[in-house]
Amino acid sequence: MMKATLLIASLLATTVVAQAAPTLAKVYRKDFLIGAALGGTLPTDYNKAELAMIKREFNTYTPENSMKPANVQPQEGKWQFEQADALIAFAKKNRVPVYGHTLVWHQQSPKWFHLDGDKPASRELSLERLRTHIHTVAGRYRGKVVGWDVVNEAISDKEGEYLRPTGWLSTIGEDYIAHAFRFAHEADPDAELQYNDYSIEGPAKREKTLKLLKQLLADGVPVHSVGIQGHWSLDYMPLEEIDIAIREFAALGLKVSITELDIDVMPRTGTGADLDQQEKLAAMTEAKPMSPEAEQRQAELYGKLFEILHKHRDVVTRVTFWGPHDGRSWLNGWPTVRYNHPLIFDRDAKPKRAAYEAILKAAQR
């Protein structure tokens, strides 16, 4: 992991070019990395304005989908690395570190991992498949990826339930998480290894996450950091809980990242079949600009969040937006098709002035 830290420091020193106008990467370069999740094939799937903004504003990249299990190994032993390789090449050309996402996840993960014919796979077969997958993917990008979201979203959302019931849990047991981290460390001993999840800033899920992390550390498992995803909204931005969570995770000796940041501005309704719901859904898909009120509220929340993150810059190592700009956000298609505005760059790859300046000012405070 030491080599990964030195590599990041070296890249930071060379990627930020002195310029008159402040940028996210420049303003926060001494505090933490500012990243974006990138989908598609780089650079051909992006226009000139997008590429210029990405190179100017961000000094770390994360693959949005191209390194997930279903994307790299849709069938056992059949590997697809084209998009992931393109991202790595793009990052290398721009001297920007990449954080891999994700080695183990219950979503976007083929069912064959957990089957032996028509029956559930044995513990031994599942462990071997887990090892092979992690060794192949993390081994391929050894020295090219500085860190990994090793296990993603393993904590249950349900009250009274500790771990999420997944194929890995049912075929291997609770120690599949420890095995995943150990396999990743074997494949790339210098990589920063992270547990990543959503809503773990909240008290109930944070308690479970702390339990998991404490047990992993007590067992000598190589876990180095925890990622708080950060999918928040205008109606739900638990700033106080985020502050507490960072402190409590850091108290374990771990670094902290905000890994999938966006602030949703659209309602998450409209899935019904009745006429009223259809009309609401149609209205949500219309290409409408943000209201001044929503734009100001979003700017205030981004500013307050970055004040907290800047305060904890001794333990926060990275803040990654989940997408480079509004037009490429996953929130345009989840949980329904919507015309959304969750990021700080609009569909023309231009900064939303209020939110952008609020984030820049947070570093100055």
C-alpha positions as CSV (number, residue, x, y, z in Angstrom):
1,M,0.0,0.0,0.0
2,M,3.0,2.3,0.6
3,K,3.8,2.3,-3.1
4,A,0.3,3.2,-4.0
5,T,0.4,6.2,-1.7
6,L,3.7,7.4,-3.2
7,L,2.4,6.9,-6.7
8,I,-0.7,9.1,-5.9
9,A,1.6,11.8,-4.5
10,S,3.8,11.7,-7.5
11,L,0.8,11.9,-9.9
12,L,-0.8,14.8,-8.0
13,A,2.5,16.7,-8.3
14,T,2.5,16.3,-12.1
15,T,-1.2,16.3,-13.2
16,V,-2.2,19.7,-11.8
17,V,-0.9,22.3,-14.2
18,A,-0.7,25.9,-12.9
19,Q,-3.4,28.0,-14.4
20,A,-5.2,31.3,-13.7
21,A,-8.7,29.9,-13.0
22,P,-9.1,27.6,-10.0
23,T,-10.3,24.1,-10.6
24,L,-11.5,21.3,-8.3
25,A,-8.3,19.3,-8.7
26,K,-6.1,22.4,-8.1
27,V,-7.9,23.8,-5.1
28,Y,-8.0,20.4,-3.3
29,R,-4.7,19.0,-4.5
30,K,-3.1,19.2,-1.0
31,D,-6.2,17.8,0.7
32,F,-7.6,14.9,-1.2
33,L,-8.2,13.6,-4.7
34,I,-11.3,14.7,-6.7
35,G,-12.6,12.0,-9.0
36,A,-15.2,11.1,-11.4
37,A,-16.7,7.7,-12.4
38,L,-16.4,7.2,-16.2
39,G,-18.4,4.9,-18.3
40,G,-18.3,3.9,-21.9
41,T,-15.1,3.5,-23.9
42,L,-12.5,6.2,-23.4
43,P,-11.8,8.5,-25.1
44,T,-14.0,7.8,-28.2
45,D,-17.3,7.9,-26.4
46,Y,-16.7,11.4,-25.1
47,N,-16.8,14.8,-27.0
48,K,-14.1,17.4,-26.8
49,A,-15.8,19.5,-24.2
50,E,-16.3,16.5,-21.9
51,L,-12.7,15.4,-22.3
52,A,-11.4,18.9,-21.6
53,M,-13.5,19.2,-18.4
54,I,-12.5,15.7,-17.2
55,K,-8.8,16.4,-17.7
56,R,-9.1,19.8,-16.1
57,E,-11.3,19.1,-13.0
58,F,-10.5,15.6,-11.9
59,N,-7.3,13.9,-10.8
60,T,-8.6,10.4,-10.2
61,Y,-10.9,8.1,-12.2
62,T,-13.1,5.2,-11.3
63,P,-14.7,2.8,-13.8
64,E,-18.5,3.1,-13.6
65,N,-19.3,-0.4,-14.8
66,S,-16.4,-1.8,-16.9
67,M,-14.7,-3.6,-14.0
68,K,-17.8,-5.1,-12.4
69,P,-18.0,-8.9,-12.3
70,A,-20.7,-9.2,-15.0
71,N,-18.8,-6.9,-17.3
72,V,-15.4,-8.6,-17.1
73,Q,-16.5,-12.2,-16.7
74,P,-20.1,-12.7,-17.9
75,Q,-19.4,-16.4,-18.4
76,E,-16.9,-18.5,-16.4
77,G,-13.5,-18.2,-17.9
78,K,-14.6,-15.8,-20.7
79,W,-13.1,-12.4,-20.0
80,Q,-13.9,-9.0,-21.4
81,F,-11.4,-6.2,-20.6
82,E,-11.7,-3.9,-23.6
83,Q,-13.5,-1.0,-21.8
84,A,-11.5,-1.4,-18.6
85,D,-8.2,-1.5,-20.6
86,A,-9.3,1.7,-22.5
87,L,-9.9,3.5,-19.2
88,I,-6.5,2.4,-17.8
89,A,-4.8,3.6,-21.0
90,F,-6.6,7.0,-20.8
91,A,-5.6,7.4,-17.2
92,K,-2.0,6.5,-17.9
93,K,-1.8,9.0,-20.7
94,N,-3.1,11.8,-18.4
95,R,-1.0,10.6,-15.4
96,V,-4.1,10.1,-13.3
97,P,-4.5,7.3,-10.7
98,V,-7.4,4.8,-11.0
99,Y,-9.4,3.2,-8.2
100,G,-11.0,-0.1,-9.3
101,H,-14.7,-0.8,-8.8
102,T,-15.7,-3.4,-7.8
103,L,-14.4,-7.0,-7.2
104,V,-17.3,-8.5,-5.2
105,W,-20.9,-7.3,-5.5
106,H,-24.3,-9.0,-5.3
107,Q,-25.6,-6.8,-8.3
108,Q,-24.1,-7.0,-11.8
109,S,-22.7,-10.4,-10.8
110,P,-23.6,-13.5,-12.9
111,K,-25.5,-16.3,-11.2
112,W,-23.1,-18.9,-12.4
113,F,-20.7,-17.9,-9.6
114,H,-23.0,-19.6,-7.1
115,L,-24.2,-22.6,-9.1
116,D,-22.9,-26.1,-9.8
117,G,-25.2,-27.2,-12.6
118,D,-28.7,-26.8,-11.2
119,K,-27.5,-27.0,-7.6
120,P,-25.9,-24.4,-5.3
121,A,-22.1,-24.4,-5.6
122,S,-20.2,-25.9,-2.7
123,R,-18.1,-23.7,-0.4
124,E,-14.9,-25.0,-2.0
125,L,-16.1,-24.3,-5.6
126,S,-17.3,-20.8,-4.6
127,L,-14.1,-19.9,-2.9
128,E,-12.1,-21.1,-5.9
129,R,-14.2,-19.0,-8.2
130,L,-13.9,-16.0,-5.9
131,R,-10.1,-16.4,-5.8
132,T,-9.8,-16.9,-9.6
133,H,-11.9,-13.8,-10.4
134,I,-10.1,-11.5,-8.0
135,H,-6.6,-12.8,-8.9
136,T,-7.4,-12.4,-12.6
137,V,-8.9,-8.9,-12.4
138,A,-6.7,-7.3,-9.7
139,G,-3.7,-9.2,-11.0
140,R,-4.2,-7.8,-14.6
141,Y,-4.2,-4.2,-13.2
142,R,-1.5,-4.6,-10.6
143,G,0.5,-1.4,-10.6
144,K,-2.0,0.3,-12.8
145,V,-4.8,0.6,-10.3
146,V,-3.9,2.2,-6.9
147,G,-6.8,0.8,-5.0
148,W,-10.0,-1.3,-5.1
149,D,-13.5,-1.3,-3.8
150,V,-13.0,-5.0,-2.9
151,V,-16.4,-5.7,-1.4
152,N,-19.5,-3.6,-2.2
153,E,-22.7,-3.3,-0.2
154,A,-22.4,-6.4,2.0
155,I,-24.3,-4.9,4.9
156,S,-28.0,-5.5,5.2
157,D,-30.5,-2.7,5.2
158,K,-32.9,-4.7,7.3
159,E,-33.3,-4.2,11.0
160,G,-32.0,-7.2,12.9
161,E,-30.1,-8.6,9.9
162,Y,-26.3,-8.2,9.8
163,L,-25.1,-9.1,6.3
164,R,-27.1,-8.9,3.1
165,P,-28.2,-12.4,1.9
166,T,-26.2,-12.9,-1.3
167,G,-24.9,-15.9,-3.3
168,W,-21.5,-15.4,-1.7
169,L,-22.9,-15.5,1.8
170,S,-25.1,-18.5,1.2
171,T,-22.4,-20.6,-0.5
172,I,-19.3,-19.6,1.5
173,G,-20.5,-17.9,4.7
174,E,-19.7,-14.7,6.5
175,D,-15.9,-15.1,5.9
176,Y,-16.3,-14.6,2.1
177,I,-15.6,-10.9,2.9
178,A,-12.3,-11.7,4.6
179,H,-11.3,-14.1,1.8
180,A,-12.0,-11.4,-0.8
181,F,-9.7,-8.9,0.9
182,R,-7.0,-11.5,1.3
183,F,-7.3,-12.6,-2.4
184,A,-7.1,-9.0,-3.5
185,H,-4.0,-8.4,-1.3
186,E,-2.4,-11.5,-2.8
187,A,-3.1,-10.2,-6.3
188,D,-1.8,-6.7,-5.6
189,P,0.1,-6.3,-2.3
190,D,0.5,-2.5,-2.9
191,A,-3.1,-1.6,-3.6
192,E,-5.3,0.2,-1.1
193,L,-8.2,-2.1,-0.3
194,Q,-11.5,-0.6,0.6
195,Y,-15.0,-1.7,1.9
196,N,-17.7,0.3,0.1
197,D,-21.4,0.8,0.9
198,Y,-24.3,3.2,0.9
199,S,-26.1,4.7,3.9
200,I,-23.4,3.6,6.3
201,E,-23.3,7.2,7.7
202,G,-26.7,6.5,9.3
203,P,-26.6,5.1,12.9
204,A,-28.1,1.7,12.3
205,K,-26.1,0.7,9.2
206,R,-23.0,2.4,10.6
207,E,-23.1,0.2,13.7
208,K,-23.1,-2.9,11.5
209,T,-20.3,-1.6,9.4
210,L,-18.2,-0.8,12.4
211,K,-18.8,-4.4,13.6
212,L,-17.6,-5.8,10.3
213,L,-14.5,-3.6,10.1
214,K,-13.5,-4.2,13.7
215,Q,-13.7,-8.0,13.1
216,L,-11.7,-7.8,9.9
217,L,-9.0,-5.8,11.5
218,A,-8.9,-8.0,14.6
219,D,-8.4,-11.0,12.2
220,G,-5.6,-9.3,10.5
221,V,-7.5,-8.9,7.2
222,P,-5.8,-6.3,4.9
223,V,-8.5,-3.6,4.8
224,H,-7.2,0.0,4.6
225,S,-10.2,2.3,4.0
226,V,-13.9,2.6,4.0
227,G,-16.0,4.2,1.2
228,I,-19.1,6.1,2.0
229,Q,-21.0,6.1,-1.3
230,G,-22.8,9.4,-0.9
231,H,-26.0,9.0,-3.0
232,W,-27.9,11.8,-1.3
233,S,-30.7,14.2,-2.3
234,L,-32.1,17.6,-1.6
235,D,-34.5,16.0,0.9
236,Y,-31.9,13.7,2.6
237,M,-28.4,15.0,3.3
238,P,-27.4,13.9,6.8
239,L,-24.5,16.2,7.3
240,E,-24.1,15.6,11.1
241,E,-24.2,11.9,10.6
242,I,-21.6,12.1,7.8
243,D,-19.3,14.0,10.2
244,I,-19.8,11.4,12.9
245,A,-19.2,8.5,10.5
246,I,-15.9,9.9,9.2
247,R,-14.7,10.3,12.8
248,E,-15.8,6.8,13.9
249,F,-14.3,5.0,10.8
250,A,-11.1,7.0,11.2
251,A,-10.9,6.0,14.9
252,L,-10.3,2.4,13.7
253,G,-7.2,3.6,11.9
254,L,-8.8,3.5,8.5
255,K,-8.9,6.1,5.7
256,V,-12.2,7.3,4.4
257,S,-13.5,8.1,0.9
258,I,-16.7,9.5,-0.6
259,T,-16.9,7.2,-3.5
260,E,-20.1,7.8,-5.5
261,L,-21.2,11.3,-4.8
262,D,-24.3,12.9,-6.2
263,I,-27.3,15.0,-4.9
264,D,-30.5,13.9,-6.5
265,V,-32.9,16.8,-7.3
266,M,-35.8,14.7,-8.7
267,P,-38.6,12.8,-6.8
268,R,-38.2,9.0,-6.7
269,T,-41.8,8.2,-7.6
270,G,-43.8,7.5,-10.7
271,T,-43.7,3.7,-11.0
272,G,-47.5,3.1,-11.1
273,A,-49.5,2.3,-14.2
274,D,-52.5,4.6,-13.5
275,L,-53.0,7.7,-15.7
276,D,-51.9,10.1,-12.9
277,Q,-48.6,8.3,-12.4
278,Q,-48.0,8.1,-16.1
279,E,-48.5,11.9,-16.4
280,K,-46.1,12.4,-13.5
281,L,-43.5,10.1,-15.1
282,A,-43.8,11.9,-18.5
283,A,-43.3,15.2,-16.8
284,M,-40.1,13.9,-15.0
285,T,-38.6,12.9,-18.4
286,E,-39.1,16.3,-20.0
287,A,-35.9,18.2,-20.6
288,K,-36.3,21.0,-18.0
289,P,-33.6,23.1,-16.4
290,M,-33.2,23.1,-12.6
291,S,-35.4,25.5,-10.8
292,P,-33.5,28.4,-9.1
293,E,-34.6,27.1,-5.7
294,A,-33.3,23.6,-6.4
295,E,-30.0,24.9,-7.8
296,Q,-29.4,27.1,-4.7
297,R,-30.4,24.3,-2.3
298,Q,-28.0,21.8,-4.1
299,A,-25.2,24.4,-4.0
300,E,-25.7,24.9,-0.2
301,L,-25.6,21.2,0.4
302,Y,-22.5,20.6,-1.7
303,G,-20.8,23.5,0.1
304,K,-21.6,22.2,3.6
305,L,-20.6,18.7,2.7
306,F,-17.2,19.8,1.4
307,E,-16.7,21.9,4.5
308,I,-17.0,18.7,6.5
309,L,-14.7,16.8,4.2
310,H,-12.1,19.5,4.2
311,K,-12.2,19.5,8.0
312,H,-11.4,15.8,7.9
313,R,-8.7,16.1,5.2
314,D,-6.2,14.3,7.4
315,V,-8.2,11.1,6.9
316,V,-10.3,11.7,3.8
317,T,-8.3,10.6,0.8
318,R,-10.7,10.9,-2.1
319,V,-14.0,12.4,-3.2
320,T,-15.4,10.8,-6.4
321,F,-18.5,12.1,-8.2
322,W,-20.6,9.3,-9.7
323,G,-20.4,10.6,-13.2
324,P,-18.6,13.5,-14.9
325,H,-21.8,15.6,-15.5
326,D,-25.6,15.5,-15.4
327,G,-26.0,14.0,-18.8
328,R,-24.0,10.9,-17.9
329,S,-25.5,10.4,-14.4
330,W,-27.1,7.0,-13.6
331,L,-29.8,9.0,-11.9
332,N,-31.3,9.8,-15.3
333,G,-32.4,6.1,-15.4
334,W,-32.9,5.1,-11.8
335,P,-35.3,4.2,-10.2
336,T,-37.3,5.4,-13.3
337,V,-36.3,7.4,-16.4
338,R,-35.9,11.0,-15.3
339,Y,-34.3,14.2,-16.5
340,N,-32.0,14.8,-13.5
341,H,-29.4,17.3,-12.4
342,P,-27.5,15.6,-9.5
343,L,-23.9,16.6,-10.3
344,I,-22.0,19.9,-10.4
345,F,-21.4,20.0,-14.2
346,D,-24.4,20.4,-16.5
347,R,-25.1,18.5,-19.8
348,D,-22.7,20.8,-21.7
349,A,-19.9,19.9,-19.2
350,K,-20.0,23.4,-17.8
351,P,-19.9,24.1,-14.0
352,K,-23.1,25.0,-12.2
353,R,-21.7,28.2,-10.9
354,A,-23.4,28.2,-7.5
355,A,-22.5,24.6,-6.6
356,Y,-19.0,24.8,-8.1
357,E,-18.1,28.0,-6.2
358,A,-19.6,26.7,-3.0
359,I,-17.2,23.7,-3.2
360,L,-14.2,25.9,-4.0
361,K,-15.0,28.2,-1.1
362,A,-15.3,25.3,1.3
363,A,-11.5,24.7,0.9
364,Q,-10.8,28.3,1.7
365,R,-12.7,28.2,4.9
